[in-house]
């Protein structure tokens, strides 16, 4: 029997002083263009999840994150209708060095802080589902996605 091949991605849950979490409005992307998504990125060949997290924080937001800045994690097995399956690793970040800014203007139109308990309708569906599970204390879940 053939084994499944999975891709990996990391997601950042960054909170402000009000407890709101950071989203970016995606532009110039094949999927979910115009939607709000958590700062995130793929795990590249040769990287572990931490290395990908640290690299993506710098690339996307021009901030530095260290191991000590991570307060919680959870994992989602994302089964996509039209893409390869993923293991998504979500990291809750308590602090960082630098000032958050849009560092990839070709991929992000705006940054927006949102109440995790009242997310806007235009948050990417599978990320919203993952955050809802997280609020319930679920540390591992499997989500089926119809990519947009």
Residue frames relative to the residue before (quaternion, step in Angstrom):
aa qw qx qy qz dx dy dz
X 1.0000 0.0000 0.0000 0.0000 0.00 0.00 0.00
X 0.4387 -0.7037 0.4994 0.2510 3.56 -0.97 0.88
X 0.3789 -0.7244 0.5338 0.2159 3.57 -1.07 0.78
X 0.5311 -0.6282 0.4794 0.3057 3.54 -1.19 0.67
X 0.2356 -0.7339 0.6182 0.1543 3.56 -1.14 0.68
X 0.1378 -0.8085 0.5709 0.0370 3.55 -0.78 1.06
X 0.2991 -0.6864 0.6263 0.2171 3.53 -1.25 0.55
X 0.2606 -0.7686 0.5615 0.1613 3.57 -1.25 0.29
X 0.0242 -0.7786 0.6270 0.0072 3.54 -1.16 0.67
X 0.2603 -0.7433 0.5976 0.1501 3.54 -1.25 0.57
X 0.1387 -0.7799 0.6091 0.0393 3.55 -1.13 0.79
X 0.2608 -0.7705 0.5670 0.1295 3.56 -1.06 0.82
X 0.1256 -0.7349 0.6629 0.0682 3.53 -0.94 1.00
X 0.0220 0.8045 -0.5855 0.0969 3.54 -0.19 1.38
X 0.1648 -0.8066 0.5642 0.0630 3.57 -0.73 1.09
X 0.3486 -0.6964 0.5824 0.2330 3.54 -1.21 0.61
X 0.7570 -0.3879 0.2705 0.4510 3.59 -1.31 -0.06
X 0.6684 0.4873 -0.2928 0.4796 3.61 1.17 -0.54
X 0.5337 -0.6329 0.4006 0.3927 3.60 1.28 -0.16
X 0.4618 0.6602 -0.4580 0.3757 3.58 1.28 0.18
X 0.3193 -0.7478 0.5459 0.2020 3.58 -1.16 0.55
X 0.5148 -0.6855 0.4517 0.2469 3.51 -1.18 0.76
X 0.0199 -0.7618 0.6473 -0.0130 3.52 -1.06 0.95
X 0.2078 -0.7451 0.6152 0.1524 3.53 -1.27 0.43
X 0.3863 -0.7018 0.5450 0.2474 3.58 -1.05 0.75
X 0.3588 -0.7794 0.4860 0.1660 3.54 -0.56 1.27
X 0.0374 0.7543 -0.6552 0.0194 3.54 -1.13 0.80
X 0.8165 0.2912 -0.1885 0.4615 3.55 -1.26 0.37
X 0.5668 0.5896 -0.3809 0.4313 3.58 1.18 0.51
X 0.5646 -0.6059 0.4426 0.3439 3.57 -1.20 0.52
X 0.7935 0.2352 -0.1014 0.5520 3.56 1.02 -0.82
X 0.8686 0.1221 -0.1011 0.4695 3.54 -1.19 0.72
X 0.2107 0.7869 -0.5454 0.1974 3.59 1.09 0.68
X 0.7849 0.2820 -0.2423 0.4957 3.58 -0.90 1.00
X 0.6205 0.5431 -0.3390 0.4528 3.59 1.24 -0.24
X 0.4705 -0.6245 0.5386 0.3140 3.54 -1.34 0.34
X 0.0313 0.7959 -0.6026 0.0498 3.56 -0.91 0.97
X 0.5675 -0.5654 0.4692 0.3716 3.53 -1.22 0.47
X 0.5578 -0.5393 0.4736 0.4167 3.60 -1.14 0.42
X 0.1528 0.8042 -0.5422 0.1898 3.57 -0.69 1.09
X 0.0751 0.7981 -0.5978 0.0061 3.52 -1.32 0.07
X 0.6278 -0.5506 0.4130 0.3636 3.50 -1.34 0.31
X 0.4194 -0.6193 0.5898 0.3046 3.50 -1.32 0.41
X 0.3060 -0.7784 0.5256 0.1558 3.57 -0.59 1.16
X 0.6559 -0.4896 0.3940 0.4181 3.55 -1.26 0.40
X 0.8017 0.2670 -0.2254 0.4850 3.54 -0.92 0.98
X 0.6398 0.5107 -0.3264 0.4726 3.61 1.26 -0.20
X 0.2906 -0.6627 0.6326 0.2760 3.50 -1.31 0.31
X 0.7285 -0.4500 0.2836 0.4317 3.59 -1.27 0.19
X 0.6377 0.5242 -0.3346 0.4546 3.60 1.01 -0.73
X 0.6500 0.5101 -0.3206 0.4632 3.58 0.89 -0.88
X 0.6447 0.5098 -0.3192 0.4718 3.59 0.99 -0.81
X 0.6319 0.5357 -0.3256 0.4556 3.60 0.98 -0.85
X 0.6887 0.4812 -0.2876 0.4599 3.57 0.79 -1.01
X 0.6582 0.5084 -0.3052 0.4639 3.59 0.98 -0.88
X 0.6854 0.4901 -0.2909 0.4531 3.59 0.85 -0.95
X 0.6033 0.5498 -0.3597 0.4521 3.61 1.03 -0.69
X 0.6787 0.4742 -0.2817 0.4849 3.57 0.95 -0.88
X 0.6863 0.4998 -0.2917 0.4406 3.59 0.86 -0.98
X 0.7707 0.3981 -0.2036 0.4539 3.58 0.78 -1.01
X 0.8378 0.2178 -0.0559 0.4975 3.57 0.86 -1.00
X 0.3676 -0.7518 0.4609 0.2953 3.59 1.32 -0.14
X 0.5243 0.5835 -0.4448 0.4323 3.56 1.00 0.91
X 0.3333 -0.7159 0.5738 0.2173 3.54 -1.30 0.36
X 0.1051 -0.7711 0.6276 0.0222 3.51 -1.00 0.99
X 0.1339 -0.7716 0.6158 0.0872 3.56 -1.13 0.70
X 0.7244 -0.4185 0.3139 0.4490 3.58 -1.30 0.15
X 0.6665 0.5315 -0.2976 0.4297 3.58 0.97 -0.89
X 0.6316 0.5573 -0.3258 0.4294 3.60 1.21 -0.43
X 0.6070 0.5597 -0.3420 0.4487 3.60 1.27 -0.30
X 0.1455 -0.8167 0.5551 0.0613 3.58 -0.72 1.07
X 0.8093 -0.0008 0.0214 0.5870 3.60 1.12 -0.48
X 0.0819 -0.7750 0.6241 0.0568 3.55 -1.28 0.46
X 0.0537 0.7563 -0.6513 -0.0312 3.51 -1.33 0.32
X 0.3186 -0.7635 0.5447 0.1374 3.55 -1.23 0.55
X 0.1129 -0.7639 0.6330 0.0546 3.53 -1.15 0.78
X 0.2532 -0.7096 0.6363 0.1656 3.54 -1.01 0.90
X 0.1133 -0.8234 0.5558 0.0122 3.55 -0.28 1.32
X 0.1337 -0.7743 0.6173 0.0389 3.54 -0.70 1.17
X 0.1624 -0.8215 0.5449 0.0424 3.56 -0.41 1.28
X 0.5315 -0.6400 0.4576 0.3138 3.56 -1.08 0.75
X 0.8278 0.2068 -0.0775 0.5157 3.60 0.88 -0.90
X 0.7058 0.4060 -0.2559 0.5210 3.62 1.26 -0.05
X 0.6573 -0.4652 0.4012 0.4365 3.53 -1.34 0.13
X 0.5435 -0.6034 0.4564 0.3636 3.62 -1.16 0.43
X 0.2309 -0.7780 0.5770 0.0916 3.55 -1.19 0.68
X 0.2000 -0.6478 0.6994 0.2261 3.44 -1.47 0.23
X 0.1394 -0.7928 0.5926 0.0286 3.55 -0.55 1.25
X 0.1342 -0.7837 0.6041 0.0533 3.56 -0.82 1.03
X 0.1644 -0.7899 0.5888 0.0485 3.55 -0.64 1.20
X 0.1237 -0.7899 0.6002 0.0225 3.56 -0.88 1.06
X 0.2239 -0.7330 0.6229 0.1568 3.57 -0.85 0.94
X 0.1874 -0.8033 0.5638 0.0401 3.53 -0.72 1.19
X 0.2750 -0.7875 0.5310 0.1491 3.60 -0.76 1.04
X 0.8012 -0.0224 0.0335 0.5970 3.60 1.12 -0.58
X 0.0719 -0.7726 0.6304 0.0229 3.53 -1.33 0.28
X 0.4002 -0.6786 0.5511 0.2751 3.55 -1.30 0.23
X 0.7123 0.4061 -0.3330 0.4656 3.54 -0.98 0.92
X 0.4542 -0.6451 0.5357 0.3009 3.52 -1.38 -0.03
X 0.4648 -0.6927 0.4793 0.2728 3.54 -0.78 1.05
X 0.1564 0.7531 -0.6298 0.1085 3.53 -1.01 0.92
X 0.5563 -0.5500 0.4806 0.3963 3.56 -1.27 0.26
X 0.1101 -0.8249 0.5540 0.0197 3.55 -0.49 1.20
X 0.7259 0.2899 -0.2061 0.5887 3.59 1.28 -0.22
X 0.1518 -0.8527 0.4956 0.0645 3.56 0.31 1.29
X 0.6238 0.5346 -0.3417 0.4565 3.60 1.21 -0.32
X 0.7399 0.3829 -0.2114 0.5111 3.62 1.28 -0.24
X 0.7792 0.2441 -0.1186 0.5649 3.59 1.21 -0.43
X 0.2930 -0.7869 0.5282 0.1262 3.55 -0.75 1.13
X 0.7970 -0.0671 0.0786 0.5951 3.59 1.03 -0.79
X 0.3126 -0.6872 0.6153 0.2268 3.51 -1.34 0.35
X 0.0159 -0.8102 0.5844 -0.0429 3.56 -0.93 0.90
X 0.2824 -0.7354 0.5953 0.1580 3.57 -0.99 0.94
X 0.0410 -0.8199 0.5699 -0.0356 3.57 -0.80 1.07
X 0.5119 -0.6130 0.5130 0.3148 3.54 -1.23 0.65
X 0.4371 -0.7261 0.4712 0.2445 3.59 -0.62 1.15
X 0.6846 0.4776 -0.2800 0.4742 3.60 1.16 -0.52
X 0.7679 0.2082 -0.1246 0.5928 3.58 1.30 -0.12
X 0.0288 0.8501 -0.5236 0.0485 3.57 0.63 1.14
X 0.5463 -0.6187 0.4489 0.3424 3.60 -1.06 0.71
X 0.6345 -0.5555 0.3918 0.3680 3.57 -1.24 0.47
X 0.7203 0.4636 -0.2593 0.4462 3.60 1.09 -0.60
X 0.3724 0.6623 -0.5363 0.3675 3.59 1.14 0.64
X 0.5847 -0.5825 0.4275 0.3688 3.59 -1.00 0.81
X 0.5695 -0.6687 0.3698 0.3029 3.57 -0.74 1.15
X 0.7315 0.4364 -0.2751 0.4458 3.59 0.66 -1.02
X 0.6159 0.5182 -0.3547 0.4758 3.60 1.14 -0.50
X 0.6179 0.5294 -0.3354 0.4748 3.57 1.06 -0.75
X 0.6453 0.5121 -0.3144 0.4718 3.60 0.96 -0.87
X 0.6520 0.5168 -0.3117 0.4590 3.59 0.95 -0.89
X 0.6747 0.4875 -0.2955 0.4689 3.60 0.94 -0.86
X 0.6163 0.5283 -0.3474 0.4696 3.60 1.06 -0.68
X 0.6437 0.5027 -0.3185 0.4812 3.61 0.99 -0.81
X 0.6250 0.5524 -0.3231 0.4470 3.57 1.01 -0.86
X 0.6594 0.5079 -0.3040 0.4635 3.59 0.95 -0.88
X 0.6686 0.4715 -0.2855 0.4991 3.59 1.21 -0.53
X 0.5568 -0.6322 0.3821 0.3798 3.60 1.27 -0.01
X 0.4542 0.6777 -0.4559 0.3556 3.58 1.25 0.24
X 0.2269 -0.8206 0.5179 0.0835 3.58 -0.57 1.19
X 0.7742 0.1224 -0.1113 0.6110 3.59 1.23 -0.23
X 0.1104 0.7853 -0.6031 0.0858 3.54 -0.93 0.91
X 0.2868 -0.7142 0.6060 0.2012 3.53 -1.32 0.24
X 0.0667 -0.8076 0.5855 -0.0229 3.56 -0.78 1.08
X 0.2500 -0.7396 0.6054 0.1551 3.56 -1.02 0.87
X 0.1330 -0.8264 0.5472 0.0059 3.56 -0.79 1.08
X 0.1987 -0.7158 0.6573 0.1269 3.52 -1.13 0.83
X 0.3063 -0.8122 0.4679 0.1661 3.57 0.03 1.34
X 0.2309 -0.7682 0.5873 0.1079 3.54 -1.13 0.84
